[in-house]
């Protein structure tokens, strides 16, 4: 139980460890952070090149470049002084460990200790780290620096299938990892695209394009249209997409190099959505039988690729059972 008087507690002072995010522009600090900085008796920072220092000094905050030990910092707070420590990127682990050691000893009258985040990461902020890491790898890695869009194409297909497998297996950890692998392909291709001499673009251009597309294709969210069912949403999507692409056929834009069952189902979906009554072509062979099965599956709301994969996994398990 702490029996110290309020006067004694005030006399020990206060240490504020001010942390900032490198993903937020320097100088954009929270109001509590500015209040703490202006009210402090001393402001210290161990890093002379800290990106926040020019903005603090421009705002009239005197910052001393110093890295005191825990004991020295406690002494600076004696008499009720407040000391703000602008943390470096590492977070001052030596200082915080030292203060914890002193507090645990029970032999030192400790100042009030406060951790004050001065800026916070916004959702998606770690994507900036990915872009920076990819930029460095592209420059410094002998393998990555030689890759092209064409050379990476096979990995995009492979990672997409691994993502589908993680989804169908219901493995959450694997799903998170595979989503990261797919995201890497996007950032990698965008980084390569920056170097194109004729038509360069960056990951920001990629993101801007998809943001514009999503807003335009969701007039029921960002505009005056209304949609209360998934079917109405799909109608908005297809109409705006047709306006964007100015296509003359519902088959345009369907990649013909995708797996056969998926291709057949996609064609059937486009025809059905457009209200086209198209008889299936007649012919001999398994291909036409598979086409009919795929069209039937699509009409029943079944993904023929997923259905076949599920059946194939059951077949795989049966094979293993016989082997055992």
C-alpha positions as CSV (number, residue, x, y, z in Angstrom):
1,X,0.0,0.0,0.0
2,X,1.4,3.4,-1.0
3,X,1.4,5.7,2.1
4,X,3.2,8.6,0.5
5,X,1.5,12.0,0.7
6,X,0.2,13.8,-2.4
7,X,2.9,16.4,-1.8
8,X,5.6,13.7,-1.9
9,X,4.1,12.1,-5.0
10,X,4.0,15.4,-6.8
11,X,7.6,16.1,-5.8
12,X,8.8,13.0,-7.7
13,X,7.6,14.5,-11.0
14,X,6.5,12.8,-14.1
15,X,8.1,11.0,-17.1
16,X,6.2,10.9,-20.4
17,X,7.5,8.5,-23.0
18,X,6.2,9.9,-26.3
19,X,5.9,7.4,-29.1
20,X,5.2,8.2,-32.8
21,X,4.5,6.1,-35.9
22,X,6.8,6.4,-38.8
23,X,3.8,5.6,-41.0
24,X,2.3,9.0,-40.2
25,X,3.8,12.2,-41.5
26,X,6.1,13.9,-39.0
27,X,4.5,16.8,-37.1
28,X,1.0,15.3,-37.2
29,X,0.7,14.7,-33.5
30,X,-2.3,14.3,-31.2
31,X,-3.5,17.2,-29.2
32,X,-2.6,15.5,-25.8
33,X,1.0,15.0,-27.2
34,X,1.3,18.8,-28.0
35,X,-0.1,19.6,-24.6
36,X,2.5,17.4,-22.9
37,X,5.3,18.8,-25.0
38,X,4.4,22.4,-24.2
39,X,3.9,21.8,-20.5
40,X,7.1,19.8,-20.0
41,X,10.1,21.2,-18.1
42,X,12.5,19.3,-20.4
43,X,12.1,17.5,-23.7
44,X,14.7,14.9,-24.5
45,X,15.5,12.8,-27.6
46,X,18.4,10.4,-28.1
47,X,18.2,10.6,-31.9
48,X,19.5,13.8,-33.4
49,X,18.0,12.8,-36.8
50,X,14.6,12.0,-35.4
51,X,12.0,13.1,-38.1
52,X,9.9,14.8,-35.5
53,X,12.6,17.2,-34.2
54,X,12.4,19.8,-37.0
55,X,8.6,20.1,-36.5
56,X,8.9,20.3,-32.7
57,X,11.5,23.1,-32.9
58,X,9.4,24.9,-35.5
59,X,6.6,24.9,-33.1
60,X,8.8,26.4,-30.4
61,X,9.5,23.2,-28.4
62,X,13.1,23.1,-27.1
63,X,14.5,19.6,-27.5
64,X,17.7,18.5,-25.9
65,X,19.6,15.7,-27.7
66,X,20.3,13.4,-24.8
67,X,20.0,9.8,-23.7
68,X,19.9,9.7,-19.9
69,X,20.1,6.6,-17.9
70,X,17.1,5.7,-15.8
71,X,18.7,7.0,-12.6
72,X,19.5,10.3,-14.3
73,X,16.0,10.7,-15.6
74,X,14.5,10.1,-12.1
75,X,16.9,12.9,-10.8
76,X,15.7,15.3,-13.6
77,X,12.1,14.8,-12.4
78,X,12.9,15.5,-8.8
79,X,11.1,18.5,-7.4
80,X,8.0,17.8,-9.4
81,X,9.4,18.4,-12.9
82,X,7.9,16.8,-16.0
83,X,10.3,15.3,-18.6
84,X,9.1,14.2,-22.0
85,X,11.2,11.6,-23.8
86,X,10.6,11.5,-27.6
87,X,11.1,7.8,-28.2
88,X,13.3,6.6,-31.1
89,X,12.1,4.0,-33.5
90,X,13.3,1.2,-31.2
91,X,11.0,2.5,-28.4
92,X,13.8,3.1,-25.8
93,X,14.0,-0.4,-24.4
94,X,17.1,0.3,-22.3
95,X,15.5,3.2,-20.6
96,X,12.2,1.5,-19.9
97,X,13.9,-1.6,-18.6
98,X,16.0,0.6,-16.3
99,X,13.0,2.4,-15.0
100,X,11.2,-0.9,-14.4
101,X,14.3,-2.2,-12.5
102,X,14.3,0.9,-10.3
103,X,10.6,0.7,-9.6
104,X,10.9,-2.9,-8.7
105,X,13.7,-2.3,-6.2
106,X,11.4,-0.4,-3.9
107,X,14.4,1.8,-2.8
108,X,13.7,4.8,-5.2
109,X,10.9,7.3,-5.1
110,X,9.7,7.0,-8.7
111,X,8.1,9.7,-10.8
112,X,4.8,9.1,-12.4
113,X,5.4,7.1,-15.6
114,X,3.2,7.6,-18.7
115,X,3.3,6.1,-22.2
116,X,1.7,8.6,-24.6
117,X,1.2,7.6,-28.2
118,X,1.5,10.8,-30.2
119,X,0.4,9.3,-33.5
120,X,-1.4,6.1,-34.4
121,X,-1.3,3.8,-37.3
122,X,-4.4,4.0,-39.5
123,X,-6.0,0.8,-40.9
124,X,-3.8,-0.4,-43.7
125,X,-0.7,1.4,-42.5
126,X,1.4,-1.8,-42.6
127,X,0.9,-1.8,-46.3
128,X,3.4,1.1,-46.4
129,X,6.0,-1.2,-44.8
130,X,5.3,-3.8,-47.5
131,X,5.9,-1.2,-50.2
132,X,9.2,-0.1,-48.6
133,X,10.4,-3.7,-48.1
134,X,9.6,-4.6,-51.7
135,X,11.4,-1.5,-52.9
136,X,14.5,-2.5,-51.0
137,X,14.3,-6.1,-52.2
138,X,13.9,-5.1,-55.8
139,X,17.1,-3.1,-55.6
140,X,19.3,-5.3,-53.4
141,X,18.2,-8.9,-54.0
142,X,19.9,-10.6,-57.0
143,X,16.9,-12.8,-57.8
144,X,14.1,-10.2,-57.2
145,X,15.9,-7.5,-59.2
146,X,15.9,-9.7,-62.3
147,X,12.2,-10.7,-62.2
148,X,9.7,-9.6,-64.9
149,X,5.9,-9.7,-65.2
150,X,6.2,-12.7,-67.4
151,X,8.5,-14.5,-65.1
152,X,6.2,-14.0,-62.1
153,X,3.0,-14.9,-63.9
154,X,3.2,-18.6,-62.8
155,X,3.6,-17.6,-59.2
156,X,0.4,-15.5,-59.3
157,X,-1.5,-18.6,-60.5
158,X,0.1,-20.8,-57.9
159,X,-0.6,-18.4,-55.0
160,X,-4.2,-18.0,-56.1
161,X,-4.8,-21.7,-56.0
162,X,-3.1,-22.0,-52.6
163,X,-5.4,-19.3,-51.3
164,X,-8.4,-21.2,-52.6
165,X,-7.1,-24.3,-50.9
166,X,-6.7,-22.5,-47.6
167,X,-10.3,-21.2,-47.9
168,X,-11.8,-24.6,-48.6
169,X,-9.8,-26.2,-45.8
170,X,-11.0,-23.6,-43.3
171,X,-7.5,-23.0,-42.0
172,X,-7.4,-19.5,-40.6
173,X,-3.7,-19.3,-40.1
174,X,-3.0,-20.6,-43.6
175,X,-5.6,-18.2,-45.0
176,X,-3.8,-15.2,-43.5
177,X,-0.5,-16.4,-44.9
178,X,-1.8,-17.1,-48.4
179,X,-3.5,-13.7,-48.5
180,X,-0.1,-12.2,-47.8
181,X,1.4,-14.2,-50.6
182,X,-1.2,-13.0,-53.1
183,X,-0.7,-9.4,-51.8
184,X,3.0,-9.8,-52.4
185,X,2.3,-10.6,-56.1
186,X,0.4,-7.4,-56.5
187,X,3.0,-5.2,-54.8
188,X,5.9,-7.0,-56.7
189,X,4.2,-6.5,-60.1
190,X,3.5,-2.8,-59.3
191,X,7.1,-2.3,-58.3
192,X,8.3,-3.8,-61.5
193,X,5.9,-1.6,-63.4
194,X,7.5,1.5,-62.0
195,X,10.6,0.8,-64.1
196,X,8.8,0.6,-67.5
197,X,10.2,3.3,-69.7
198,X,7.0,3.8,-71.8
199,X,4.1,3.4,-69.4
200,X,5.2,3.2,-65.8
201,X,2.7,3.0,-62.9
202,X,3.0,2.4,-59.2
203,X,1.1,0.6,-56.5
204,X,-0.6,3.9,-55.7
205,X,-1.9,4.0,-59.3
206,X,-3.1,0.4,-58.9
207,X,-4.9,1.3,-55.6
208,X,-6.4,4.5,-57.1
209,X,-7.8,2.6,-60.0
210,X,-9.6,0.0,-57.9
211,X,-10.9,2.6,-55.6
212,X,-12.4,4.6,-58.5
213,X,-13.9,1.3,-59.9
214,X,-15.4,0.3,-56.6
215,X,-17.0,3.7,-56.0
216,X,-18.4,3.8,-59.6
217,X,-19.8,0.3,-59.4
218,X,-21.5,0.8,-56.0
219,X,-23.9,3.7,-56.8
220,X,-26.1,2.3,-54.1
221,X,-23.4,3.0,-51.5
222,X,-21.7,6.1,-52.9
223,X,-24.5,7.6,-55.0
224,X,-28.2,8.0,-55.2
225,X,-29.1,4.5,-56.4
226,X,-30.8,2.0,-54.0
227,X,-30.2,-1.8,-53.6
228,X,-31.6,-4.0,-50.9
229,X,-30.8,-7.4,-52.3
230,X,-27.6,-9.1,-53.7
231,X,-29.4,-9.4,-57.0
232,X,-29.9,-5.7,-57.3
233,X,-26.3,-5.1,-56.3
234,X,-25.2,-7.4,-59.1
235,X,-27.5,-5.6,-61.5
236,X,-25.8,-2.3,-60.6
237,X,-22.4,-3.9,-61.0
238,X,-23.0,-5.4,-64.4
239,X,-24.7,-2.2,-65.7
240,X,-21.8,0.1,-64.7
241,X,-19.3,-2.4,-65.9
242,X,-20.9,-2.5,-69.3
243,X,-20.9,1.3,-69.4
244,X,-17.2,1.4,-68.5
245,X,-16.0,-1.3,-70.9
246,X,-18.5,-0.5,-73.8
247,X,-18.5,-4.2,-74.7
248,X,-20.5,-5.6,-77.6
249,X,-20.8,-9.2,-76.2
250,X,-21.4,-10.6,-72.8
251,X,-18.4,-12.9,-73.4
252,X,-15.9,-10.1,-73.6
253,X,-13.6,-10.0,-70.6
254,X,-13.9,-13.6,-69.7
255,X,-10.4,-15.1,-69.6
256,X,-10.3,-18.2,-71.8
257,X,-7.2,-19.6,-70.2
258,X,-8.9,-20.2,-66.8
259,X,-9.7,-23.9,-65.9
260,X,-12.3,-25.4,-68.3
261,X,-15.1,-26.0,-65.8
262,X,-14.8,-22.4,-64.4
263,X,-14.8,-21.0,-68.0
264,X,-17.9,-23.0,-68.9
265,X,-19.7,-21.8,-65.7
266,X,-18.7,-18.2,-66.3
267,X,-20.0,-18.2,-69.9
268,X,-23.3,-19.8,-68.6
269,X,-23.6,-17.2,-65.9
270,X,-23.1,-14.3,-68.3
271,X,-25.7,-15.7,-70.7
272,X,-28.2,-16.4,-68.0
273,X,-27.7,-12.9,-66.4
274,X,-28.2,-11.3,-69.9
275,X,-31.4,-13.3,-70.4
276,X,-30.0,-15.1,-73.4
277,X,-31.5,-18.5,-74.2
278,X,-28.5,-20.2,-75.9
279,X,-28.8,-24.0,-76.7
280,X,-25.7,-25.9,-75.7
281,X,-23.6,-27.0,-78.7
282,X,-24.0,-30.7,-79.5
283,X,-21.0,-32.9,-80.1
284,X,-19.4,-36.2,-79.2
285,X,-16.9,-36.6,-76.4
286,X,-16.4,-36.0,-72.7
287,X,-15.8,-32.2,-73.3
288,X,-19.4,-31.6,-74.3
289,X,-20.6,-33.8,-71.4
290,X,-18.5,-31.7,-69.0
291,X,-19.8,-28.5,-70.6
292,X,-23.4,-29.6,-69.9
293,X,-22.5,-30.6,-66.3
294,X,-20.9,-27.2,-65.7
295,X,-23.8,-25.3,-67.1
296,X,-26.2,-27.3,-65.0
297,X,-24.1,-26.7,-61.9
298,X,-24.0,-23.0,-62.5
299,X,-27.8,-22.9,-62.9
300,X,-28.2,-24.5,-59.5
301,X,-25.8,-22.1,-57.9
302,X,-23.0,-24.6,-57.6
303,X,-19.3,-23.8,-58.4
304,X,-18.3,-26.8,-60.6
305,X,-14.6,-26.3,-59.9
306,X,-15.2,-26.3,-56.1
307,X,-17.5,-29.3,-56.4
308,X,-15.0,-31.3,-58.4
309,X,-12.2,-30.4,-56.0
310,X,-14.3,-31.6,-53.1
311,X,-15.0,-34.9,-54.9
312,X,-11.3,-35.2,-55.9
313,X,-10.3,-34.8,-52.2
314,X,-12.7,-37.5,-51.3
315,X,-11.1,-39.7,-54.0
316,X,-7.7,-38.9,-52.6
317,X,-8.7,-40.0,-49.1
318,X,-10.2,-43.2,-50.6
319,X,-6.8,-43.9,-52.3
320,X,-4.9,-43.3,-49.1
321,X,-7.4,-45.6,-47.2
322,X,-6.7,-48.4,-49.7
323,X,-2.9,-47.8,-49.4
324,X,-3.1,-48.1,-45.7
